[in-house]
Amino acid sequence: MTERTAKIRLDGTGSGTIEVNGQPLRGVRSLTLSSEAGQRPEITLELLLHDVSTIAEARVLITEDVAATLVSLGWTPPPEQEVPDAAAHG
């Protein structure tokens, strides 16, 4: 698994922001931070996504911000999917 750089800012109510590789993440439902002595800390993020079902082929459209976020998390888009530079959206 590829390591990423994360920045987390939380207040006392659990509200805040999370960035991965400089890309702000939206729709974060929860996060878990774990650390063991002598090991790098690990962050597990749960994203709030909508469940979509279809019985036919469908074309899925995502915004540039979502595509840039997915790329920063390691997603490789299909060859026909153009993705702008994630740094331009940070």
N, C-alpha and C positions, 0 to 999 in steps of 0.2 A: 504494500500500500504506500502510495506517495505521501510524504509529509507535507503539510500545509502550515502556513503561518496564520494564527488566529488572534484577533483582538476582541476582547469582551468587555463591555461597559454595562454594569448593572447597578440599579439603585436598590434601596431597601424594600421596594415592592416587587422586585423581579422584572421591572421594565428596563429597557436599555437597548443597546445595539450590539451586533456581532458582525465582524468582518472576517472573511477568509481570503488570504492572499490579496488583501486590499479591496475586495469586492463586498459591499454590504449585503447581508442576507436578509431577505424579507420572508415572513411566514414561518419563523422559527417557533415551534410549539414548546420545545423544552431543550435543555442541554444538561449533560452530565459530565463533570470533570473528575477524572480519577488520576491518582498519582501514587507511585510506589517509590521507596527509597532507591536511588541509583538509576531510575528509569525516567524517560521523558514523560511529562504529563500527557494524558489523552483526553480529548473532548469528543463526546458523542452528541450529535445534533439530531433532533427529530423535527422534520419540516412538516408543516400543515399543508397537505396536498389534497385535492379533491379526487375522489374515486370516480373514474369515468369508465363506463362499459359500453360496448357497441357490438352489434352483430354484423356490421359491414366495415369495409375498410374506411378509414377516415384520415383526413389530413390534419395533423396537429400543428397549430400555430402558437408560437411563444414570442413574447416580447424580447427585444434586444437585451434588456436588463436581466431577464430570466436566463436567456442563453449564456450571457457572460457569467452569471452566477454558477450555472451548471458546469461551464468550462473550467472555472476556477476550482471547482470541486473534483475535477478529473474527467468530466464527460467528454467524449469525442463525438462531435456532431457528424452526421452523414456527409459525404462529399458535396452534395448539392446545398447544404446548409451553410450560409455565410454567417460568421459570428464576428462582430466587431471586437476590437481590442478591449479586454476586460478593464484595463487601467483607465480607459477613456470614460468608463461609467462609474468610477469610484469617486 
